[in-house]
């Protein structure tokens, strides 16, 4: 049963530190998404890739966040420097099309 | 920008009662999807609706897409404790690169 995998599952870090989250999409899926979920803001789209090219990162704070797909099996989301307000669950999702997304288990980030 | 609102935000029901959540988009959609997120879990794709007025059923769940393709509903008949979770709709706006916008979600609690 193919699944999206994310590492790490949990991350606790101090303010100012760099955080890197990784995602392995389902093989053959050409769309990849990064979402952030908080109680207050719900599910926010941060970045959207199709065929490894970024199509939309308008939801991502550009000064500290960056998202890349170095190859078809890896998507990364970096935060540098991290701030307490970045504490959230970060989900990666992949799909054969944007309208059918399979979510990973998420990375729960706590920035102290 | 496109907005997708869901009502109610929260719903508590007695086990065995019916439940409905409504999804409203500020723009016409090409299609809509529904996802379920269990507490502590990740969103899981349930279904996609494409045609105006379309109705689909999955056991006790009935999904409907409005005639104008701007709203949708999810109805659960005779809720069970396994139905607990947050239900999200996600709309794909017509045109462009198929941007998916998630709704605000409805959190369902079922009281045994």
HADDOCK unambig.tbl for C-alpha pairs under 7 A between the chains (distance, minus, plus):
assign (segid A and resid 42 and name CA) (segid B and resid 104 and name CA) 6.20 0.50 0.50
assign (segid A and resid 43 and name CA) (segid B and resid 102 and name CA) 6.82 0.50 0.50
assign (segid A and resid 98 and name CA) (segid B and resid 98 and name CA) 6.63 0.50 0.50
assign (segid A and resid 98 and name CA) (segid B and resid 100 and name CA) 6.79 0.50 0.50
assign (segid A and resid 99 and name CA) (segid B and resid 33 and name CA) 6.99 0.50 0.50
assign (segid A and resid 99 and name CA) (segid B and resid 92 and name CA) 6.82 0.50 0.50
assign (segid A and resid 99 and name CA) (segid B and resid 100 and name CA) 6.85 0.50 0.50
assign (segid A and resid 101 and name CA) (segid B and resid 45 and name CA) 6.69 0.50 0.50
assign (segid A and resid 102 and name CA) (segid B and resid 44 and name CA) 6.75 0.50 0.50
assign (segid A and resid 102 and name CA) (segid B and resid 45 and name CA) 6.75 0.50 0.50
assign (segid A and resid 103 and name CA) (segid B and resid 42 and name CA) 6.34 0.50 0.50
assign (segid A and resid 103 and name CA) (segid B and resid 43 and name CA) 6.21 0.50 0.50
assign (segid A and resid 103 and name CA) (segid B and resid 44 and name CA) 6.75 0.50 0.50
assign (segid A and resid 104 and name CA) (segid B and resid 42 and name CA) 6.84 0.50 0.50
assign (segid A and resid 105 and name CA) (segid B and resid 41 and name CA) 6.71 0.50 0.50
assign (segid A and resid 105 and name CA) (segid B and resid 42 and name CA) 5.63 0.50 0.50
assign (segid A and resid 106 and name CA) (segid B and resid 42 and name CA) 6.96 0.50 0.50
